[in-house]
């Protein structure tokens, strides 16, 4: 991820437009930034009085937490499931908007899984079965 431009550069571009009377295009050309960037900085300055960048990134809480997580754990221990079924149940019964990936990440983190095909006792090669 890229870093925001410095406050000094932002201030100089906005000052060129506001105090010197340059157009946004001229100020962008003078300071070597995109025209859209100069337009955005001037708009921000005029609406907020500041050219500081807004927050980049940050922590986003998981959707499957609290009561939803407790329900999902109980549901997984109750009966067989597929991830698609769990997504549908979370949306229909709990009114929660989730996707397959977020449900899979939750199940993986909790160590929950359902194997549709049980492993046979005698599975494997004959050599391994006779050696034991």
C-alpha positions as CSV (number, residue, x, y, z in Angstrom):
1,X,0.0,0.0,0.0
2,X,1.3,3.4,-0.9
3,X,1.8,6.2,1.6
4,X,-0.1,9.5,1.4
5,X,1.6,12.6,0.0
6,X,3.2,14.9,2.6
7,X,1.2,17.6,4.2
8,X,3.8,20.1,2.9
9,X,3.1,19.2,-0.7
10,X,-0.6,19.3,-0.1
11,X,-0.4,22.7,1.5
12,X,1.7,24.1,-1.4
13,X,-0.7,22.8,-4.1
14,X,-3.7,24.2,-2.3
15,X,-1.9,27.5,-1.6
16,X,-1.0,27.8,-5.3
17,X,-4.7,27.5,-6.2
18,X,-6.2,29.5,-3.4
19,X,-3.7,32.3,-2.9
20,X,-1.8,32.5,-6.2
21,X,-4.9,32.0,-8.3
22,X,-3.6,29.1,-10.4
23,X,-6.0,26.6,-11.8
24,X,-6.0,23.1,-10.4
25,X,-4.5,21.9,-13.7
26,X,-1.6,24.4,-13.5
27,X,-0.9,23.7,-9.8
28,X,-0.9,19.9,-10.6
29,X,1.6,20.4,-13.4
30,X,3.8,22.7,-11.3
31,X,4.1,20.2,-8.4
32,X,4.1,17.0,-10.4
33,X,0.8,15.5,-9.1
34,X,-2.2,14.2,-11.0
35,X,-4.9,16.8,-11.8
36,X,-7.5,14.6,-10.0
37,X,-5.3,14.7,-6.9
38,X,-5.1,18.5,-6.9
39,X,-8.8,18.7,-7.5
40,X,-9.4,16.4,-4.5
41,X,-7.1,18.3,-2.2
42,X,-8.7,21.7,-3.0
43,X,-12.2,20.2,-2.6
44,X,-11.2,18.8,0.8
45,X,-9.6,22.1,1.9
46,X,-12.7,24.0,0.9
47,X,-15.1,21.6,2.7
48,X,-13.1,20.8,5.8
49,X,-10.5,23.6,6.0
50,X,-7.7,21.0,6.2
51,X,-5.7,19.0,3.6
52,X,-4.7,16.1,5.9
53,X,-5.2,12.7,4.5
54,X,-8.1,10.6,5.8
55,X,-7.5,7.3,7.6
56,X,-6.0,4.4,5.6
57,X,-6.9,0.9,6.4
58,X,-7.6,-0.1,10.0
59,X,-9.0,-3.0,11.9
60,X,-12.4,-4.5,10.8
61,X,-14.2,-6.6,13.3
62,X,-15.2,-10.1,12.1
63,X,-18.9,-10.5,11.4
64,X,-19.0,-13.9,13.0
65,X,-18.5,-13.0,16.7
66,X,-20.5,-13.0,19.9
67,X,-23.9,-14.5,19.6
68,X,-23.5,-15.4,16.0
69,X,-20.3,-17.3,16.7
70,X,-21.9,-19.2,19.6
71,X,-24.8,-20.1,17.4
72,X,-22.6,-21.3,14.6
73,X,-20.4,-23.4,16.9
74,X,-23.6,-25.1,18.4
75,X,-25.0,-25.6,14.9
76,X,-21.8,-27.3,13.6
77,X,-21.7,-29.7,16.6
78,X,-25.4,-30.5,16.2
79,X,-25.5,-32.0,12.7
80,X,-23.6,-32.4,9.4
81,X,-23.1,-29.3,7.3
82,X,-21.5,-27.7,4.3
83,X,-20.2,-24.2,4.1
84,X,-22.9,-23.2,1.6
85,X,-25.6,-24.5,4.0
86,X,-24.2,-22.6,6.9
87,X,-24.1,-19.4,4.8
88,X,-27.7,-19.9,3.8
89,X,-28.8,-20.5,7.4
90,X,-26.9,-17.5,8.7
91,X,-28.6,-15.3,6.1
92,X,-32.1,-16.8,6.5
93,X,-32.3,-17.5,10.3
94,X,-29.9,-14.8,11.7
95,X,-30.2,-12.1,9.0
96,X,-26.5,-11.9,8.8
97,X,-24.7,-11.1,5.5
98,X,-21.7,-13.4,5.2
99,X,-19.9,-15.1,2.4
100,X,-18.4,-18.6,2.1
101,X,-14.8,-17.4,2.8
102,X,-15.7,-15.7,6.1
103,X,-17.5,-18.8,7.2
104,X,-14.6,-21.0,6.1
105,X,-12.1,-18.8,8.0
106,X,-14.3,-19.0,11.2
107,X,-14.6,-22.8,10.9
108,X,-10.9,-23.2,10.3
109,X,-10.0,-21.0,13.3
110,X,-12.4,-22.9,15.5
111,X,-11.2,-26.3,14.3
112,X,-14.6,-27.3,13.1
113,X,-15.0,-29.6,10.1
114,X,-17.4,-32.2,8.8
115,X,-16.0,-35.1,6.7
116,X,-18.7,-36.3,4.3
117,X,-16.9,-39.6,3.5
118,X,-15.7,-41.5,6.6
119,X,-12.3,-43.0,6.4
120,X,-12.4,-46.8,6.1
121,X,-10.4,-48.8,8.6
122,X,-8.7,-50.9,6.0
123,X,-7.9,-48.1,3.6
124,X,-4.4,-47.9,2.3
125,X,-2.1,-50.1,0.4
126,X,-1.8,-53.9,1.1
127,X,1.8,-53.4,2.0
128,X,0.9,-51.1,4.9
129,X,-1.9,-53.4,6.1
130,X,0.2,-56.5,6.3
131,X,3.1,-54.7,8.0
132,X,1.0,-53.7,10.9
